[in-house]
Amino acid sequence: MLLHLAACLVIAWVALNVASALGWLPHAASVRSLVVLRLHRPSPPRGLGAAAAYLTSRWFAAGAVIGVALCALALLALAANAALGIHARMTAIAPAAAAKDATNPEAKPAPAPLLVPIIPGYNVLGGDIIAFVLALLIATVVHEAGHALAAVQERVRIRGAGLVLVVVYPGAYVEIDSADLERATPAARLRIFLAGVFHNAVLALLALVLLWALPLAVSPLFASAAGAGAYVHSVDPSSPLAASLQAGHLVTRVDDCIVESPAAWQRCLSEVAMGAAPASRCVARGDLPPRVRGPGDPPPCFSIAAAGSVVCMKASSALSGDACPCLASQACLTPVLEPDAGISFLYRITFAQSPAHSEQHIFFTGHPATVFAAVRVGDLYPRLGGWLALSALEAVSSVLSFVVSLSAGLAALNAAPVYTLDGEHVYAIGMAALFPRAPHSAAIATTWLLRIGTGLLVVNIALSLLP
């Protein structure tokens, strides 16, 4: 996938450079380098009407207040996340102990990193790349639109605006007249620089609300699992699971781990992969093989609790019963894992054809990661068929999810004191306001804040990339 993406990019950029050299590109478009395409449009001077000016002045005043609060929170969040990440790695436990700890229900997972670089082809794969690119374009356009609207409100000229494509990362920009910006009051400049942060925060919140409301909005067309399980959307035809699982089936459990949502499906499979003890099941003693395991008996095999013996039988016969403890007429069987014989895992996947149907079981010996890759699940499925509509719904949900994370990430990055980002200008204005009669002290404070903020950002990114 990564090689195909790289090949497509090389071909696209060669074509663009040839078109640029021949003068075939529009006047507004230019290829700045091997990896940068710019589409620029000059912006004529514009103003706002009286009513619009009144509303936008209140809007950007509120944005400045919220933006200042976000600036303080961004720096604290970077520091706290870096400290937690360093502490987690300094107190890391040995792999064997980690595997044992993973089965402990009281064990606390390590905190998730605050900032994770999103790299298409690395941690964004397949169809998600299109959703990622679209969401990034939306987030950057809204960010720059915030700057542009604030500049117009403060009567600062905009020299132009445009779109830029850096490899596969789309973006937007506005060119604000630097002379007008320097003549503006500190409060006006603060509102302009914080407008991008504020608009990204509003966009992230709006996308989050839409994401939460999406299941309710489409409820007439799509059925919801409502905590009863995870609906199967598709199964890889090459997987042996395709013989039993089909689109529309409802997965409810993995062994004794209850699947109430797609997230729980992933968690339950992860527990099996991390070495959770195989589930023990009750079997009528009359259904046991007449003899214990002998030489040459093929797996799977099961140990009989209390008896200390091992029998070999079909997994469907041994693992279809209830969980132990058992009645006196039953025996408690536990799978015997034999990696040398190809039995590293043995677990039961419980599903139903619909919420109204009785449950069925699949017994699987493959790695849980292969199950997760082969079976795509979700909270919803179409009431009247139409899986194309489901694909469209998933695409909308994916774009909204990326908008939430990317827009919030842009707000956090630009609110932090980091070189070349909006925070650099915001903190410079803030320090100048704190030290109005000591510009040298304000410059020193700004420099140190930028060094600290940039350093914390580098540490956070490095921690997120470490295994």
C-alpha positions as CSV (number, residue, x, y, z in Angstrom):
1,M,0.0,0.0,0.0
2,L,2.8,2.4,1.0
3,L,4.7,1.7,-2.2
4,H,1.6,2.2,-4.4
5,L,0.9,5.5,-2.7
6,A,4.5,6.7,-3.2
7,A,4.4,5.6,-6.9
8,C,1.2,7.6,-7.4
9,L,2.6,10.7,-5.8
10,V,5.8,10.5,-7.9
11,I,3.7,10.2,-11.1
12,A,1.4,13.1,-10.1
13,W,4.2,15.4,-9.2
14,V,6.1,14.7,-12.4
15,A,2.9,15.5,-14.4
16,L,2.4,18.7,-12.5
17,N,6.0,19.9,-13.0
18,V,5.7,19.1,-16.7
19,A,2.4,21.0,-16.9
20,S,4.0,23.9,-15.0
21,A,7.0,24.1,-17.3
22,L,4.8,24.0,-20.4
23,G,2.5,26.7,-19.0
24,W,-0.6,24.5,-18.9
25,L,-1.5,25.2,-15.2
26,P,-3.9,28.0,-14.4
27,H,-2.3,31.4,-13.6
28,A,-3.2,30.9,-9.9
29,A,-1.4,27.6,-9.7
30,S,2.3,27.0,-9.2
31,V,4.6,24.1,-8.4
32,R,6.9,25.5,-5.7
33,S,9.0,22.4,-5.2
34,L,9.0,18.6,-5.6
35,V,6.4,18.3,-2.9
36,V,4.5,21.6,-2.8
37,L,1.7,22.7,-5.1
38,R,0.2,26.1,-4.4
39,L,-3.1,27.5,-5.7
40,H,-3.3,31.3,-4.9
41,R,-6.0,33.8,-5.4
42,P,-5.6,37.5,-4.7
43,S,-8.3,39.0,-2.4
44,P,-9.7,42.4,-3.2
45,P,-10.4,44.7,-0.2
46,R,-13.7,44.0,1.5
47,G,-15.6,45.2,4.5
48,L,-18.5,44.0,6.6
49,G,-21.9,45.5,6.9
50,A,-23.0,47.1,10.2
51,A,-25.0,44.2,11.5
52,A,-22.4,41.7,10.5
53,A,-19.6,43.8,12.0
54,Y,-21.5,43.9,15.3
55,L,-22.0,40.2,15.4
56,T,-18.5,39.3,14.4
57,S,-17.0,41.7,16.9
58,R,-18.8,39.8,19.7
59,W,-17.8,36.5,18.2
60,F,-14.1,37.3,17.9
61,A,-14.1,38.9,21.4
62,A,-15.4,35.6,22.8
63,G,-12.9,33.8,20.7
64,A,-10.0,35.7,22.2
65,V,-11.1,34.9,25.7
66,I,-11.5,31.2,24.9
67,G,-8.3,31.2,22.9
68,V,-6.3,32.7,25.8
69,A,-7.6,29.9,28.1
70,L,-6.8,27.3,25.5
71,C,-3.2,28.7,25.2
72,A,-2.7,28.1,29.0
73,L,-4.3,24.6,28.8
74,A,-2.2,23.6,25.8
75,L,1.1,24.3,27.5
76,L,0.0,22.5,30.7
77,A,-1.3,19.5,28.6
78,L,1.9,19.2,26.7
79,A,3.9,19.2,30.0
80,A,1.6,16.8,31.7
81,N,1.5,14.4,28.8
82,A,5.3,14.4,28.4
83,A,5.7,13.8,32.2
84,L,3.3,10.9,32.1
85,G,4.9,9.4,29.0
86,I,8.4,9.6,30.5
87,H,7.2,8.1,33.8
88,A,5.5,5.2,32.0
89,R,8.7,4.3,30.2
90,M,10.9,4.7,33.3
91,T,8.6,2.3,35.2
92,A,8.1,-0.1,32.3
93,I,7.9,-3.8,33.4
94,A,9.4,-6.8,31.7
95,P,7.5,-8.4,28.8
96,A,6.6,-11.6,30.7
97,A,5.3,-9.5,33.6
98,A,3.4,-7.3,31.1
99,A,1.7,-10.3,29.6
100,K,0.7,-11.5,33.0
101,D,-0.5,-8.0,34.0
102,A,-2.6,-7.8,30.9
103,T,-4.9,-10.6,32.2
104,N,-5.3,-8.8,35.5
105,P,-8.7,-7.0,35.5
106,E,-7.4,-4.5,38.1
107,A,-4.4,-3.5,35.9
108,K,-4.5,0.1,34.7
109,P,-3.6,0.7,31.0
110,A,-0.9,3.2,30.2
111,P,-2.3,6.6,29.3
112,A,-2.8,7.2,25.6
113,P,-0.5,9.9,24.1
114,L,-2.0,13.3,23.6
115,L,-0.4,13.9,20.2
116,V,0.1,11.2,17.6
117,P,1.5,12.1,14.2
118,I,-0.9,10.9,11.5
119,I,1.0,9.5,8.5
120,P,-1.0,8.1,5.5
121,G,0.2,4.6,4.7
122,Y,1.6,4.1,8.2
123,N,-1.2,4.6,10.8
124,V,-3.9,5.7,8.3
125,L,-4.6,2.9,5.8
126,G,-6.9,2.0,3.0
127,G,-10.1,4.0,2.5
128,D,-9.4,6.1,5.6
129,I,-6.8,8.0,3.7
130,I,-9.5,9.8,1.6
131,A,-11.4,10.6,4.8
132,F,-8.2,11.9,6.5
133,V,-7.3,14.2,3.5
134,L,-10.9,15.6,3.3
135,A,-11.0,16.2,7.1
136,L,-7.6,17.9,7.1
137,L,-8.6,20.1,4.3
138,I,-11.8,21.1,6.2
139,A,-9.9,21.8,9.4
140,T,-7.2,23.9,7.7
141,V,-9.7,25.9,5.6
142,V,-11.8,26.7,8.7
143,H,-8.6,27.7,10.6
144,E,-7.5,30.1,7.9
145,A,-11.0,31.4,7.4
146,G,-11.0,32.3,11.1
147,H,-7.9,34.4,10.6
148,A,-9.3,36.0,7.4
149,L,-12.7,36.9,9.0
150,A,-11.0,38.4,12.0
151,A,-8.6,40.4,9.9
152,V,-11.6,41.9,7.9
153,Q,-13.3,42.6,11.2
154,E,-10.2,44.5,12.4
155,R,-9.9,46.4,9.1
156,V,-6.6,44.6,8.2
157,R,-6.2,44.0,4.5
158,I,-5.9,40.4,3.1
159,R,-3.5,40.2,0.2
160,G,-4.7,36.8,-0.9
161,A,-5.6,33.3,0.1
162,G,-5.2,29.9,-1.4
163,L,-4.7,26.2,-1.1
164,V,-1.5,24.2,-0.8
165,L,-0.7,20.5,-1.2
166,V,2.4,19.2,0.5
167,V,2.9,15.6,-0.6
168,V,-0.6,14.2,0.5
169,Y,-1.2,16.8,3.1
170,P,-3.7,19.5,1.9
171,G,-3.8,22.9,3.6
172,A,-4.9,26.5,3.2
173,Y,-3.4,29.9,3.9
174,V,-4.2,33.6,4.0
175,E,-1.7,36.4,3.4
176,I,-2.5,39.3,5.7
177,D,-0.9,42.6,5.0
178,S,2.0,42.9,7.4
179,A,2.0,46.7,7.5
180,D,-1.7,46.8,8.4
181,L,-1.1,44.1,11.0
182,E,1.7,46.0,12.7
183,R,-0.4,49.1,12.9
184,A,-3.3,47.2,14.5
185,T,-3.7,47.4,18.3
186,P,-2.3,44.5,20.4
187,A,-5.9,43.4,21.2
188,A,-6.8,43.4,17.5
189,R,-3.7,41.3,16.6
190,L,-4.5,38.9,19.5
191,R,-8.1,38.4,18.1
192,I,-6.7,37.8,14.6
193,F,-4.0,35.2,15.7
194,L,-6.4,33.5,18.1
195,A,-9.2,33.2,15.6
196,G,-7.8,30.1,14.0
197,V,-7.5,28.3,17.3
198,F,-11.0,29.4,18.3
199,H,-12.6,28.3,15.0
200,N,-10.8,24.9,15.2
201,A,-12.1,24.4,18.7
202,V,-15.7,25.2,17.6
203,L,-15.4,23.0,14.5
204,A,-14.1,20.0,16.7
205,L,-17.0,20.5,19.1
206,L,-19.6,20.8,16.2
207,A,-18.2,17.6,14.6
208,L,-18.3,15.8,17.9
209,V,-22.0,16.7,18.4
210,L,-22.8,15.6,14.8
211,L,-20.9,12.3,15.4
212,W,-22.9,11.7,18.6
213,A,-26.2,12.6,16.8
214,L,-25.5,10.6,13.7
215,P,-27.1,7.3,14.9
216,L,-30.2,9.1,16.0
217,A,-30.5,11.0,12.8
218,V,-30.3,7.8,10.6
219,S,-32.4,5.6,13.0
220,P,-35.3,5.4,10.5
221,L,-33.0,3.8,7.9
222,F,-30.5,1.9,10.1
223,A,-31.0,-0.4,13.1
224,S,-28.8,0.1,16.1
225,A,-27.2,-2.6,18.2
226,A,-27.9,-0.4,21.3
227,G,-25.3,-2.2,23.4
228,A,-26.5,-5.7,22.5
229,G,-23.5,-6.5,20.3
230,A,-21.7,-5.4,17.2
231,Y,-23.2,-5.8,13.7
232,V,-21.1,-7.6,11.1
233,H,-20.7,-5.3,8.1
234,S,-18.4,-7.5,6.0
235,V,-16.3,-10.6,6.2
236,D,-13.2,-11.2,4.1
237,P,-14.3,-14.0,1.6
238,S,-10.9,-15.6,1.9
239,S,-11.3,-16.1,5.7
240,P,-12.6,-19.4,7.1
241,L,-15.0,-17.2,9.1
242,A,-16.9,-16.4,6.0
243,A,-18.5,-19.8,6.0
244,S,-20.4,-18.9,9.2
245,L,-20.4,-15.1,9.7
246,Q,-22.3,-12.9,7.2
247,A,-23.2,-9.2,6.9
248,G,-26.0,-8.4,9.3
249,H,-25.1,-11.0,11.9
250,L,-24.7,-9.7,15.5
251,V,-21.6,-10.7,17.4
252,T,-22.3,-10.9,21.2
253,R,-19.3,-12.5,22.9
254,V,-15.7,-13.7,22.5
255,D,-15.4,-16.6,25.0
256,D,-16.9,-15.0,28.2
257,C,-16.0,-11.4,27.2
258,I,-19.2,-9.5,26.4
259,V,-19.2,-7.6,23.1
260,E,-21.6,-4.7,23.5
261,S,-20.0,-2.4,20.8
262,P,-17.3,-2.4,18.1
263,A,-14.8,-1.1,20.7
264,A,-15.7,-4.0,23.0
265,W,-15.1,-6.4,20.0
266,Q,-11.6,-5.1,19.6
267,R,-11.0,-5.2,23.4
268,C,-12.2,-8.8,23.7
269,L,-10.0,-10.0,20.8
270,S,-7.1,-8.1,22.4
271,E,-7.6,-9.9,25.7
272,V,-7.3,-13.3,23.8
273,A,-4.2,-12.1,22.0
274,M,-2.6,-10.9,25.2
275,G,-2.7,-14.4,26.7
276,A,-6.0,-14.4,28.6
277,A,-6.7,-17.9,30.0
278,P,-8.9,-20.0,27.7
279,A,-12.5,-20.2,28.9
280,S,-13.5,-23.5,30.7
281,R,-16.8,-25.1,29.7
282,C,-19.1,-27.8,31.1
283,V,-19.7,-31.0,29.2
284,A,-21.9,-33.9,30.2
285,R,-19.7,-36.8,31.4
286,G,-21.5,-39.1,29.0
287,D,-20.3,-37.0,26.1
288,L,-16.6,-37.4,27.0
289,P,-14.4,-39.7,24.9
290,P,-14.2,-43.2,26.3
291,R,-10.5,-42.9,26.9
292,V,-7.9,-40.3,27.9
293,R,-5.5,-38.8,25.4
294,G,-3.2,-41.3,23.8
295,P,-0.2,-41.1,21.4
296,G,-1.2,-39.7,18.0
297,D,-4.5,-38.3,19.1
298,P,-5.0,-35.1,17.1
299,P,-5.7,-31.7,18.9
300,P,-7.6,-29.9,20.1
301,C,-7.4,-31.5,23.5
302,F,-8.9,-30.5,26.9
303,S,-7.9,-31.0,30.5
304,I,-10.6,-32.3,32.9
305,A,-10.7,-30.3,36.1
306,A,-10.2,-32.3,39.3
307,A,-9.5,-35.5,37.3
308,G,-6.1,-34.3,36.1
309,S,-6.5,-36.1,32.8
310,V,-6.6,-34.9,29.2
311,V,-9.1,-35.9,26.4
312,C,-9.2,-34.9,22.7
313,M,-12.5,-34.1,21.1
314,K,-14.1,-31.6,18.7
315,A,-14.1,-28.0,19.9
316,S,-17.8,-27.7,19.1
317,S,-18.6,-30.5,21.5
318,A,-16.2,-29.4,24.2
319,L,-16.9,-25.6,24.2
320,S,-20.6,-25.3,23.5
321,G,-21.7,-25.6,27.1
322,D,-22.0,-23.1,29.9
323,A,-19.1,-21.7,31.8
324,C,-17.7,-23.6,34.8
325,P,-18.5,-24.4,37.7
326,C,-20.5,-27.4,36.6
327,L,-23.2,-29.8,37.8
328,A,-22.1,-33.1,39.4
329,S,-23.1,-34.9,36.1
330,Q,-20.8,-32.6,34.1
331,A,-17.1,-32.2,33.7
332,C,-15.2,-28.9,33.4
333,L,-13.0,-28.8,30.3
334,T,-10.2,-26.3,29.7
335,P,-8.5,-26.1,26.2
336,V,-4.9,-27.2,26.2
337,L,-2.9,-24.8,24.0
338,E,-0.1,-26.5,22.0
339,P,1.8,-24.0,19.8
340,D,3.9,-26.8,18.4
341,A,0.7,-28.5,17.1
342,G,-0.7,-25.2,15.7
343,I,-3.0,-24.6,18.6
344,S,-1.7,-21.3,20.1
345,F,-5.3,-20.0,20.5
346,L,-8.7,-21.7,20.9
347,Y,-11.6,-19.4,21.6
348,R,-15.4,-19.2,20.9
349,I,-17.1,-16.4,19.0
350,T,-20.8,-16.2,19.8
351,F,-23.2,-14.6,17.3
352,A,-26.8,-14.5,16.2
353,Q,-28.4,-14.0,12.8
354,S,-30.4,-11.1,14.4
355,P,-31.3,-10.0,17.9
356,A,-34.4,-12.2,17.6
357,H,-32.5,-15.4,16.7
358,S,-30.8,-17.8,19.0
359,E,-27.1,-17.7,19.4
360,Q,-24.6,-19.8,17.5
361,H,-20.9,-20.4,18.1
362,I,-17.7,-20.4,16.0
363,F,-14.6,-22.0,17.4
364,F,-11.4,-20.5,16.1
365,T,-7.7,-21.4,16.5
366,G,-6.2,-18.5,14.5
367,H,-4.6,-15.4,15.9
368,P,-7.2,-12.8,17.0
369,A,-5.5,-10.2,14.8
370,T,-6.6,-12.2,11.7
371,V,-10.2,-12.1,13.0
372,F,-10.1,-8.4,13.6
373,A,-8.7,-7.8,10.1
374,A,-11.2,-10.2,8.4
375,V,-14.4,-9.1,10.1
376,R,-15.5,-5.5,9.9
377,V,-18.2,-4.5,12.5
378,G,-20.2,-1.5,13.5
379,D,-23.1,-0.2,15.6
380,L,-25.6,0.1,12.8
381,Y,-26.9,-1.9,9.8
382,P,-29.4,-1.0,7.1
383,R,-33.0,-2.0,7.9
384,L,-33.9,-2.4,4.2
385,G,-30.6,-3.7,2.9
386,G,-28.6,-1.3,0.8
387,W,-25.1,-1.8,2.0
388,L,-24.0,1.1,-0.3
389,A,-25.9,3.4,2.1
390,L,-24.0,1.9,5.0
391,S,-20.7,2.6,3.2
392,A,-21.7,6.2,2.8
393,L,-22.7,6.4,6.4
394,E,-19.4,4.9,7.5
395,A,-17.6,7.4,5.2
396,V,-19.4,10.3,6.9
397,S,-18.7,8.9,10.3
398,S,-15.0,8.5,9.4
399,V,-14.7,12.1,8.1
400,L,-16.4,13.5,11.3
401,S,-14.1,11.4,13.5
402,F,-11.0,12.8,11.7
403,V,-12.4,16.3,11.8
404,V,-12.7,16.0,15.6
405,S,-9.2,14.8,16.1
406,L,-7.5,16.9,13.5
407,S,-9.3,20.2,14.3
408,A,-8.7,19.7,18.0
409,G,-5.1,18.9,17.3
410,L,-4.7,22.0,15.2
411,A,-6.2,24.1,18.0
412,A,-3.9,22.6,20.6
413,L,-0.8,23.0,18.4
414,N,-1.5,26.6,17.5
415,A,-2.4,27.4,21.1
416,A,0.9,26.2,22.4
417,P,4.0,28.4,22.4
418,V,5.7,26.7,19.4
419,Y,7.9,28.4,16.8
420,T,6.3,29.3,13.4
421,L,2.8,28.6,14.7
422,D,0.1,31.0,15.9
423,G,1.2,30.5,19.5
424,E,4.5,32.3,18.8
425,H,2.6,35.5,18.0
426,V,0.0,35.1,20.8
427,Y,2.6,34.6,23.5
428,A,4.7,37.5,22.2
429,I,1.7,39.8,22.5
430,G,0.8,38.4,25.9
431,M,4.3,38.9,27.3
432,A,4.4,42.5,25.9
433,A,1.2,43.2,27.7
434,L,2.6,41.7,31.0
435,F,5.8,43.7,30.7
436,P,4.7,47.0,29.1
437,R,7.7,49.0,30.4
438,A,10.3,46.2,30.0
439,P,10.3,45.1,26.3
440,H,13.6,43.3,26.8
441,S,12.2,41.2,29.7
442,A,9.1,40.5,27.5
443,A,11.3,39.3,24.7
444,I,13.3,37.0,27.0
445,A,10.2,35.5,28.5
446,T,8.7,34.9,25.0
447,T,11.9,33.2,23.9
448,W,12.0,30.9,26.8
449,L,8.3,30.0,26.5
450,L,8.8,29.2,22.9
451,R,11.8,27.0,23.6
452,I,9.9,25.2,26.4
453,G,6.8,24.7,24.2
454,T,8.7,23.6,21.1
455,G,10.8,21.2,23.2
456,L,7.7,19.7,24.9
457,L,6.1,19.2,21.5
458,V,9.1,17.4,20.2
459,V,9.2,15.2,23.3
460,N,5.5,14.4,23.0
461,I,5.9,13.4,19.3
462,A,9.0,11.3,20.1
463,L,7.1,9.5,22.9
464,S,4.2,8.7,20.6
465,L,6.5,7.2,18.0
466,L,8.4,5.0,20.4
467,P,7.2,1.4,20.7
